């Protein structure tokens, strides 16, 4: 163990020097309270990270150290970071892979070789695990990064206006502070594999130039799993049941998917990525709209296949790409659409409720050849869902809680691609292609005695059902407190029987419900948090973990504001002090979000 490289006296002295809880009790072997235990966990984790950075691995500690840093919301950047690390080892380098919340500002400023991989989420926002370091680096113009050599890979989605904004912001900031860009930033769309591979192949050899390198034996590396994004597992759907009432304005379903025989495993908090196929009816309607029969053979990934099959299994045909929009605008000459292409707000309003078929039906004179049409489409992507089961309690099955997207617009019925693929098209004979994305931060506390507070309205309850199963499996004694809500209790209280049983067994210690439309004045989970503010703050003071899952645009922001308010009010803090308290929770990984 790395800790053994420090003698016990050094470790004890370092702890006493840094501990915010230096009391006579500590010297008298009095047990630490939960808050102290939480701090200790963070302290030793930090020491572990620092030693990893300084010592490197045993077989390449003398090689050039490069920092491979990632900012991620769903795990894609982390996956690329580990791929980059493997390539760095093959070039005789010593890679240190860290999320952006695992490296301090001081360590970042001293780093000489940096590859930074980050996604963007929401409206051009930093991933949660990148935000604090970004705030520190962007606020300090005195930082000198002239000794840093860097390159950035940005992951994004061109269907969003602020494409790869987080990566762009980092790139511009590092350049402004004097860092030397070794390779130009690469901005990746949703199908990022080839671009990421090319970027790595460019930047890693440059970082190895002139360095003392060592030969690393990577033949024994068993970290790679058999099934992944490039090779999904063909799973079997074993359960599909409606959770909401037939009278509900929503349709939320529970799915169970067998992974028996895959040798795959997962943790509570991870995501399952499902690769759907498009609705055959939508494919047929689009073929008719563009004037094709569907029998046209076209090359897709080096293989000739009928256009019908290509559109069903390989391309995104629901949401129009920017290239398709531009082509339709050009062919149609429509003034409104052409004007909207240069105006973010106008384009958003124009596309509200419209999909690719709506646009094609709006301009029936426009037709495309098979080759022209697929050249304007983006690849069909997987959809990530928070897992609603514990891998320890359910080792051969993974559970999902999914809201089926169905709505009427522009005189047509519309359906979500993956949610209705699962609901309508999959049966026990269908291979559900899937793979896991680990979320190493969004985890049940390792200390089974610490409080766990969960805020998950609607389908945001999914990972917390998994967390509760995990705590039950571990026989954890820590308090479990759930804030849940939806529109109406009578129709939208999903997993009610399970929640009731968990309360009766003592597993779920507190349950605060907020059904917004059951009374004249709407009530949300953030309102319940404020009502229970004194007890909520008391649990945080006991080292409690605070988790949020669900909508990033409104709910998560409202919950964050309520958390700050609760801490300020019941901790008798100023606004600035409350913000510092929350930031420390984030650094300790006690405030973690799974938002989308």
C-alpha positions in Angstrom: 0.0 0.0 0.0 1.2 3.5 -0.8 0.4 4.8 2.7 3.0 2.4 4.1 5.7 4.5 2.3 5.1 7.2 4.9 6.2 6.2 8.4 3.5 6.4 11.0 5.0 9.4 12.8 5.0 11.5 9.6 1.5 10.5 8.9 0.3 11.4 12.4 2.1 14.7 12.3 0.7 15.5 8.9 -2.8 14.7 10.1 -2.5 16.9 13.2 -1.1 19.8 11.1 -4.0 19.7 8.6 -6.9 18.5 10.7 -9.7 21.1 11.3 -10.7 19.1 14.3 -7.7 19.3 16.6 -9.1 18.7 20.0 -7.9 17.1 23.2 -10.3 14.3 22.5 -8.3 13.3 19.4 -5.3 12.7 21.6 -7.3 10.6 24.1 -8.4 8.0 21.5 -12.0 9.1 21.7 -13.9 7.8 18.5 -14.4 10.3 15.8 -18.0 11.5 15.1 -19.4 10.9 11.5 -18.4 14.4 10.3 -14.8 13.8 11.5 -14.9 10.4 9.8 -16.0 12.0 6.6 -13.2 14.5 6.8 -10.7 11.8 7.5 -11.9 9.9 4.4 -11.4 12.9 2.2 -8.0 13.7 3.9 -6.5 10.3 3.2 -8.1 10.1 -0.3 -6.3 13.4 -1.0 -3.0 12.1 0.3 -3.4 9.0 -1.8 -4.0 11.2 -4.9 -1.0 13.3 -4.1 1.2 10.3 -3.7 -0.1 8.8 -6.9 0.8 12.0 -8.8 4.3 12.3 -7.2 5.3 8.6 -7.2 3.7 7.3 -10.4 3.3 3.6 -10.9 6.2 1.3 -9.9 7.2 0.4 -13.5 7.3 3.8 -15.0 8.0 6.2 -12.1 11.2 7.5 -13.9 9.4 8.3 -17.1 8.0 11.7 -17.9 4.8 12.5 -16.0 1.8 13.6 -18.0 -1.5 14.6 -16.5 -4.6 13.3 -18.2 -7.4 15.2 -16.8 -11.1 14.8 -17.5 -14.4 16.6 -16.9 -17.4 14.3 -17.4 -21.1 14.1 -16.6 -21.9 10.7 -18.1 -18.5 8.9 -18.2 -17.5 9.4 -21.9 -14.5 11.7 -21.1 -13.3 9.3 -18.4 -13.4 6.4 -20.9 -11.3 8.4 -23.4 -8.9 9.5 -20.6 -8.1 5.9 -19.8 -7.6 5.1 -23.5 -5.2 8.0 -23.7 -3.4 6.6 -20.6 -2.9 3.3 -22.3 -1.4 4.9 -25.3 0.9 7.1 -23.1 2.2 4.0 -21.4 2.9 2.4 -24.8 5.0 5.5 -25.5 7.0 5.0 -22.3 5.3 7.9 -20.4 3.9 8.0 -16.9 0.3 9.0 -17.1 -1.7 10.3 -14.1 -5.4 10.1 -14.8 -7.5 12.4 -12.7 -10.9 13.9 -12.8 -10.8 17.7 -12.7 -12.0 17.7 -9.1 -9.2 15.4 -8.0 -6.4 17.9 -8.8 -5.8 21.0 -6.8 -5.2 24.4 -8.3 -1.6 24.4 -7.1 -0.9 21.0 -8.6 -2.6 22.0 -11.9 -0.5 25.2 -12.2 2.7 23.2 -11.7 1.8 20.5 -14.3 4.2 20.5 -17.3 2.3 18.2 -19.6 -1.5 18.2 -19.7 -4.1 16.6 -21.8 -7.5 17.8 -20.9 -10.6 15.9 -22.0 -14.0 17.5 -21.2 -17.6 17.2 -22.2 -20.2 20.0 -22.1 -23.6 19.7 -20.7 -26.7 21.8 -20.4 -26.5 25.3 -22.0 -22.7 25.2 -22.5 -21.9 24.4 -18.9 -18.9 22.7 -17.4 -19.5 19.2 -16.1 -20.0 19.1 -12.3 -16.6 17.7 -11.6 -14.9 20.5 -13.6 -16.7 23.5 -12.2 -14.7 24.2 -9.1 -11.3 24.1 -10.7 -12.6 26.1 -13.6 -13.9 28.8 -11.2 -10.5 29.0 -9.6 -8.5 29.1 -12.8 -10.8 31.5 -14.6 -10.8 33.9 -11.7 -7.1 34.3 -11.2 -5.3 36.3 -13.9 -2.0 36.2 -12.0 -1.5 32.5 -12.9 1.6 31.8 -15.0 1.2 28.6 -17.1 4.2 29.3 -19.4 5.8 25.9 -18.3 2.7 24.0 -19.3 2.4 22.1 -22.6 -1.2 21.0 -23.3 -3.8 19.9 -25.7 -7.6 19.6 -25.3 -10.2 17.2 -26.6 -13.7 18.5 -26.3 -16.7 16.2 -26.5 -20.1 17.6 -27.5 -23.2 17.4 -29.7 -23.7 19.6 -32.7 -27.4 19.6 -32.1 -26.7 22.0 -29.3 -25.9 25.6 -30.0 -23.0 25.9 -27.6 -21.2 23.0 -29.1 -18.1 21.9 -27.0 -18.3 25.2 -25.1 -16.5 23.8 -22.0 -13.5 22.6 -24.0 -13.4 25.9 -25.9 -13.4 27.8 -22.6 -10.5 25.8 -21.2 -8.5 26.1 -24.4 -8.8 29.9 -24.5 -8.1 30.2 -20.8 -5.0 28.1 -20.8 -3.6 29.9 -23.9 -4.3 33.3 -22.2 -2.4 32.2 -19.1 0.7 31.4 -21.2 0.4 27.6 -21.7 1.8 26.2 -25.0 -0.7 24.4 -27.1 1.0 21.3 -28.6 -1.9 20.2 -30.8 -4.9 22.2 -31.8 -8.1 21.4 -29.8 -10.3 18.8 -31.4 -14.1 19.2 -31.1 -15.9 15.9 -31.3 -19.5 15.3 -32.1 -21.5 12.4 -30.5 -19.7 9.9 -32.7 -16.3 10.7 -31.2 -14.3 7.5 -31.4 -12.3 8.1 -34.6 -11.6 11.8 -33.8 -10.5 11.0 -30.2 -8.2 8.3 -31.5 -6.6 10.7 -34.1 -6.2 13.3 -31.4 -4.4 10.9 -29.0 -2.2 9.7 -31.9 -1.1 13.3 -32.5 -0.6 14.6 -29.0 0.9 11.6 -27.1 4.0 11.2 -29.3 4.7 14.9 -29.0 4.6 14.7 -25.3 7.1 11.8 -25.4 9.6 13.8 -27.6 12.9 14.3 -25.9 11.8 12.5 -22.7 13.4 9.6 -20.9 11.0 6.8 -21.4 10.8 3.2 -20.2 9.3 0.1 -21.7 6.0 -0.8 -20.1 4.5 -4.2 -20.3 0.8 -3.7 -20.9 0.1 -7.3 -21.9 -1.3 -8.2 -18.5 -3.7 -5.3 -18.5 -7.1 -6.8 -17.7 -9.0 -3.5 -17.2 -10.7 -3.6 -20.5 -14.1 -5.3 -20.6 -15.3 -7.6 -23.3 -18.4 -5.6 -24.0 -18.3 -1.8 -24.4 -19.4 1.1 -26.7 -17.8 -0.5 -29.7 -19.0 -4.0 -28.9 -22.3 -3.8 -27.0 -23.7 -6.8 -25.2 -26.9 -8.4 -26.7 -29.0 -8.5 -23.6 -32.5 -9.8 -23.1 -35.5 -7.9 -21.8 -37.2 -9.9 -19.1 -39.7 -7.4 -17.6 -41.6 -4.4 -18.9 -44.3 -3.1 -16.6 -46.2 0.2 -16.3 -45.4 2.1 -13.1 -47.8 5.1 -13.5 -51.5 4.8 -13.5 -53.4 4.4 -16.7 -55.0 7.8 -15.9 -51.6 9.6 -15.6 -50.5 12.3 -18.0 -47.2 10.4 -18.1 -46.1 6.8 -19.0 -43.3 5.6 -16.8 -42.1 2.0 -17.1 -39.9 -0.4 -15.2 -37.6 -2.6 -17.2 -35.4 -5.6 -16.2 -32.7 -6.6 -18.6 -30.7 -9.9 -18.2 -27.0 -9.7 -18.5 -26.5 -13.3 -17.5 -23.4 -14.8 -19.2 -21.9 -11.5 -20.1 -19.3 -11.4 -17.2 -20.3 -7.7 -16.9 -20.8 -6.1 -13.5 -22.0 -2.7 -12.4 -22.3 -0.6 -9.3 -25.2 1.4 -7.9 -24.9 4.8 -9.5 -23.7 3.6 -12.9 -25.6 4.1 -16.2 -26.7 1.6 -18.8 -26.4 2.7 -22.4 -29.0 1.3 -24.7 -28.5 1.4 -28.5 -32.0 1.6 -30.0 -33.4 1.1 -33.5 -35.7 3.6 -35.1 -39.5 3.0 -35.4 -40.3 1.2 -38.7 -43.3 3.4 -39.3 -41.1 6.6 -39.0 -38.6 5.0 -41.4 -41.4 4.3 -43.9 -42.8 7.8 -43.7 -39.4 9.4 -44.2 -38.7 7.2 -47.2 -42.0 8.3 -48.8 -41.2 11.9 -48.0 -37.8 12.0 -49.7 -39.0 10.0 -52.7 -37.0 6.8 -52.1 -38.2 3.2 -52.1 -35.9 1.9 -49.3 -34.4 -0.8 -51.5 -31.5 1.4 -52.6 -28.2 -0.2 -51.5 -25.9 2.3 -49.8 -22.5 1.8 -48.1 -22.6 2.2 -44.3 -19.4 1.6 -42.4 -17.9 -0.3 -45.3 -21.0 -2.5 -45.8 -23.7 -2.2 -48.5 -27.2 -2.4 -47.1 -30.7 -1.4 -48.1 -31.6 2.2 -47.2 -34.5 1.0 -45.1 -32.1 -1.0 -42.9 -29.6 1.8 -42.8 -32.3 4.3 -41.6 -33.7 1.8 -39.0 -30.4 0.8 -37.4 -27.6 3.3 -38.2 -28.8 6.9 -38.4 -30.5 9.5 -36.3 -33.8 10.3 -38.2 -35.8 11.9 -35.4 -33.8 15.1 -34.7 -32.6 17.0 -37.8 -28.9 17.7 -37.9 -27.6 21.2 -38.7 -26.5 19.9 -42.1 -30.0 18.6 -42.9 -31.6 21.9 -41.7 -29.2 23.9 -43.9 -30.0 21.7 -46.9 -33.7 22.0 -46.4 -33.4 25.7 -45.9 -31.4 26.1 -49.1 -33.6 23.8 -51.2 -36.8 25.4 -50.0 -35.7 29.0 -50.0 -38.1 29.5 -47.0 -37.3 32.9 -45.5 -38.4 32.0 -42.0 -36.2 28.9 -41.8 -33.2 30.6 -43.5 -33.4 33.5 -41.1 -33.7 31.2 -38.1 -30.5 29.4 -38.9 -28.5 32.5 -37.8 -30.6 33.2 -34.7 -30.4 30.7 -31.8 -33.7 31.7 -30.1 -35.5 31.9 -33.4 -34.3 28.4 -34.4 -35.3 27.0 -31.1 -38.8 28.4 -31.4 -39.0 27.2 -35.0 -38.0 23.7 -34.2 -40.2 23.4 -31.1 -42.3 20.2 -31.6 -40.8 19.6 -35.0 -38.8 16.6 -36.1 -37.1 15.6 -39.4 -40.4 14.2 -40.9 -42.2 17.4 -40.0 -39.7 19.4 -42.0 -39.8 17.1 -45.0 -43.6 17.2 -45.0 -43.6 21.0 -44.7 -41.6 21.2 -48.0 -42.9 18.3 -50.1 -41.2 19.4 -53.2 -37.8 18.7 -51.7 -36.6 15.2 -52.4 -33.2 13.6 -51.8 -31.4 10.6 -53.3 -30.5 7.9 -50.8 -26.8 8.9 -50.8 -27.6 12.6 -50.4 -30.0 12.0 -47.5 -27.8 9.7 -45.4 -24.8 12.1 -45.9 -26.9 14.7 -44.1 -27.6 12.5 -41.1 -25.8 11.9 -37.8 -25.1 8.3 -36.6 -27.7 6.8 -34.3 -26.5 7.1 -30.7 -27.0 5.2 -27.6 -29.1 6.6 -24.8 -27.9 6.6 -21.2 -30.2 5.7 -18.4 -29.5 5.8 -14.6 -29.6 2.3 -13.3 -32.3 1.6 -10.7 -30.9 -1.6 -9.2 -27.9 -2.6 -7.2 -25.4 -4.8 -9.0 -24.6 -6.6 -5.7 -28.3 -7.4 -5.1 -29.0 -8.2 -8.8 -25.7 -9.5 -10.3 -27.3 -10.9 -13.5 -30.0 -8.3 -14.1 -30.1 -4.5 -14.5 -33.2 -2.4 -13.9 -34.2 0.8 -15.6 -36.9 3.4 -14.8 -37.9 5.1 -18.1 -40.5 7.7 -19.0 -41.9 7.0 -22.5 -41.8 10.1 -24.6 -45.1 10.5 -26.6 -46.7 13.7 -27.7 -48.8 15.2 -30.5 -47.4 18.1 -32.6 -48.0 19.4 -36.1 -50.9 17.1 -36.7 -48.7 14.0 -36.0 -48.1 11.7 -33.1 -44.4 11.8 -32.0 -42.4 9.2 -30.1 -39.1 9.3 -28.3 -36.5 7.1 -30.0 -35.2 4.9 -27.2 -37.9 5.2 -24.6 -40.6 3.8 -27.1 -38.1 1.4 -28.6 -38.0 -0.3 -25.2 -41.7 0.1 -24.6 -43.1 -0.9 -28.0 -40.5 -2.7 -30.1 -38.5 -5.0 -27.7 -39.7 -8.4 -26.6 -37.9 -11.4 -25.1 -36.6 -12.3 -28.5 -35.0 -9.0 -29.2 -31.3 -8.4 -28.5 -31.1 -5.2 -26.5 -27.6 -3.9 -27.4 -26.2 -2.2 -24.3 -23.1 -1.4 -22.3 -22.3 0.2 -19.0 -20.9 3.6 -18.1 -19.3 3.8 -14.6 -19.9 6.8 -12.5 -17.2 6.5 -9.9 -18.3 9.6 -8.0 -22.0 8.9 -7.8 -21.7 6.2 -5.3 -23.2 5.0 -2.0 -20.9 6.2 0.8 -18.2 3.8 1.7 -18.9 4.4 5.4 -22.1 2.5 6.1 -22.8 4.6 9.2 -23.0 8.0 7.4 -26.4 9.6 6.5 -27.5 9.5 2.9 -29.9 12.2 1.6 -31.4 11.7 -1.8 -33.4 14.1 -4.0 -35.0 12.4 -7.0 -38.3 13.5 -8.3 -39.9 11.6 -11.2 -37.6 9.1 -12.9 -34.8 10.8 -10.8 -35.7 8.1 -8.2 -34.0 5.5 -10.3 -30.4 5.5 -8.9 -31.8 6.0 -5.3 -33.8 2.8 -5.6 -30.4 1.2 -6.5 -28.8 3.0 -3.5 -31.4 1.7 -1.1 -30.9 -1.8 -2.4 -27.2 -1.4 -2.0 -27.5 -0.2 1.6 -29.8 -3.1 2.4 -27.4 -5.6 0.9 -24.6 -4.1 3.0 -26.8 -4.0 6.1 -25.7 -0.4 6.5 -26.9 1.4 9.6 -26.7 5.0 8.3 -29.8 7.1 7.9 -31.5 6.9 4.4 -33.6 10.0 3.6 -35.5 10.4 0.3 -37.2 13.4 -1.2 -39.5 12.3 -4.0 -42.2 14.0 -6.0 -44.2 14.1 -9.2 -47.5 15.6 -10.5 -50.2 13.6 -8.7 -49.9 11.0 -5.9 -52.8 8.9 -7.2 -51.3 8.5 -10.7 -47.6 9.2 -10.5 -46.3 7.7 -7.2 -44.0 5.2 -8.8 -42.6 2.3 -6.7 -45.1 3.3 -3.9 -45.4 -0.3 -2.7 -41.6 -0.7 -2.6 -41.1 2.6 -0.7 -43.8 1.7 1.8 -42.1 -1.7 2.4 -38.7 0.0 2.8 -40.2 2.3 5.4 -41.8 -0.5 7.3 -38.6 -2.5 7.3 -36.6 0.5 8.6 -34.4 0.7 5.5 -35.9 4.0 4.4 -35.8 6.2 7.5 -37.4 9.3 6.1 -39.5 10.0 3.0 -40.7 13.5 2.1 -43.1 13.6 -0.8 -44.0 16.6 -3.0 -46.8 16.1 -5.5 -47.0 19.4 -7.2 -50.6 19.2 -8.6 -52.4 17.8 -5.6 -53.2 21.2 -4.2 -53.8 24.7 -5.5 -50.3 25.9 -4.7 -47.6 23.8 -6.4 -45.2 22.1 -4.0 -41.8 20.7 -5.2 -39.0 18.8 -3.6 -37.0 22.0 -2.9 -40.0 23.2 -0.9 -39.9 20.1 1.3 -36.1 20.6 1.8 -36.7 24.1 3.2 -39.5 22.8 5.4 -37.1 20.2 6.9 -34.1 22.5 6.8 -33.1 22.2 10.4 -32.9 18.4 10.3 -31.4 18.4 6.8 -28.6 20.7 8.0 -28.1 18.6 11.2 -27.6 15.5 9.0 -25.0 17.4 6.8 -23.2 18.3 10.0 -23.0 14.6 10.8 -21.1 14.0 7.6 -24.2 13.3 5.5 -24.0 12.8 1.7 -26.3 14.8 -0.5 -27.3 13.3 -3.9 -29.5 14.8 -6.7 -30.8 13.1 -9.8 -33.0 14.4 -12.5 -33.7 17.4 -14.7 -30.6 19.7 -14.9 -32.4 22.8 -16.3 -34.9 23.5 -13.5 -35.0 21.0 -10.7 -31.3 20.6 -10.1 -30.8 24.4 -10.0 -33.8 24.9 -7.7 -32.5 22.2 -5.4 -29.1 23.7 -5.4 -30.5 27.1 -4.4 -32.6 25.4 -1.6 -29.5 23.6 -0.3 -27.6 26.9 -0.1 -30.5 28.6 1.6 -30.9 25.7 4.2 -27.2 25.8 5.0 -27.2 29.6 5.3 -30.3 29.7 7.5 -29.6 26.9 9.9 -25.9 27.2 10.0 -26.2 31.0 10.5 -23.9 31.6 7.6 -23.6 34.4 5.2 -24.3 33.7 1.5 -20.5 33.5 0.9 -20.0 31.1 3.8 -22.8 28.9 2.7 -21.2 28.7 -0.8 -17.9 27.7 0.8 -19.7 25.0 2.8 -21.3 23.6 -0.3 -18.0 23.8 -2.2 -16.3 21.8 0.5 -19.0 19.2 0.3 -18.3 19.0 -3.5 -14.6 18.6 -2.9 -15.3 15.9 -0.3 -17.6 14.3 -2.9 -20.5 14.5 -0.4 -22.6 16.7 -2.8 -22.9 14.8 -6.1 -25.4 15.1 -8.9 -26.6 12.9 -11.8 -28.4 15.4 -13.9 -29.4 15.5 -17.6 
